[in-house]
């Protein structure tokens, strides 16, 4: 039996850029094409902006200018500027940066010595310039390699730093920056930094009231049970209200300006503190789930040298605030206990509304308790021999549990479509949930139906979202249906289900529509998949003379071998996003309520256009 050789020749040292390019996930999480808010291109943008925010926090520069055109990004701040003699080192030498000096950056945002290096290494083109004291230093790179390093020159430009980069398309395939995701990121920055102005492609973002503005901008006023309770301390800020009809909890949490989408020690402490404070205030041992049902809240804290559970900082792991301050748990508990208790004593009307909400939640929970137990037992039994869910190895325990960011659940209908996806998926991270026909229209129904309806019950169990989406099992939930009238109806019914019972799944950017090709155009040398009539025309022009053209009428007609292209590296996803101009109730009423002239006109003008494309 032969054995492989292990000698000095097998040992290899990678330089900084090679390591980042070989293992980009270690530095920026998942890659993606920009269809998801946590895709790598947004992490690159965030790392550059974080440095600008640090300057603002230190009192240098009140404006950040951002320009994104096609694939090129420009970010300019008016802070102190990178020390001129260290410009090249700061963007190309690992473990080099100002954040190690806690005298200068006590509660900084950026990755210590890594952030801009990751951007540089993963960009086809990266340019940086710094202006200080009437002098300017420039440098330019390609794929992390230094290409131009001119001498320092005199300038009349305002002080600050400018970074221009173009992400490398060999790593971020078919990517594009989605305006909605960029704007959400920028809004979070201004909520957390009142007084800061961010100019994005000519549109200005600014906030005066911090987290209060965040909740107001993300929630229709008519959906609020009571006006937002806005509380501020030295290193902590919170905003709290209850939704009139939403079933689940919803939190926006931040640490040192970083949006911790997966929560962490501060968010856990915040949820715990709210429960304890309200129990003490009302003198009753209410169930925690009843107190937190329908709550919509935000928390931001500042921690000395925070420790996160991932490089992309989506979950806080720190238990201490730093310095001589107490633990995160104690600090948050003490703040909420004092400030929220004082507020409720001064505002008895709000206190009365909250208590009525808790009592109503308790009543509904007890009414549902028997049904929930039967539904859970049914879901457990079904999971043992259930063909609806074909899980991925991450959750089956066949491999080490990867970051949840990598997992996807496809929801599809019909044996042939489910079979094609199941055979062509990545079994490590992609799961399939098969529907049996069209799901129920859940508009206007109570949550009781989620437990009584087999498909809804099993889908809820598969996603693990019964009480909260904090432990959501799949980061991406993808509706995969045929591009015809029935397929569009199924999409609408599933979106209604999530809006009615689990709106935060959509609000937090987890729900998508799978785009599959309408046509295949090919000759003996090349095959092109076309997602629109225009792409079909372009493909025919490219592959002439007379290529073979196939029209895909449904997912079941696409072979598993071909399907691999559409749910692999080249997957095309359209995120489902909420229109902030309408409340969820208004959206559901418009699309799923009784027919109205307005809706009929909307369908005539919009759906017909889409179907014309499909049937072309």
Beta strands, then each sheet from edge to edge (+ up, - down):
strand 1: 63-69
strand 2: 72-77
strand 3: 123-132
strand 4: 135-142
strand 5: 145-148
strand 6: 153-154
strand 7: 160-167
strand 8: 197-200
strand 9: 203-205
strand 10: 229-232
strand 11: 236-242
strand 12: 250-255
strand 13: 258-259
strand 14: 295-301
strand 15: 389-390
strand 16: 408-413
strand 17: 430-435
strand 18: 476-480
strand 19: 511-515
strand 20: 519-522
strand 21: 527-530
strand 22: 548-551
strand 23: 572-575
sheet 1: 5+ 4- 3+ 7- 2+ 1- 8- 9+
sheet 2: 5+ 4- 6+
sheet 3: 10+ 11- 14+ 12+ 13-
sheet 4: 15+ 17- 16- 18- 19- 23+
sheet 5: 21+ 20- 22+
end
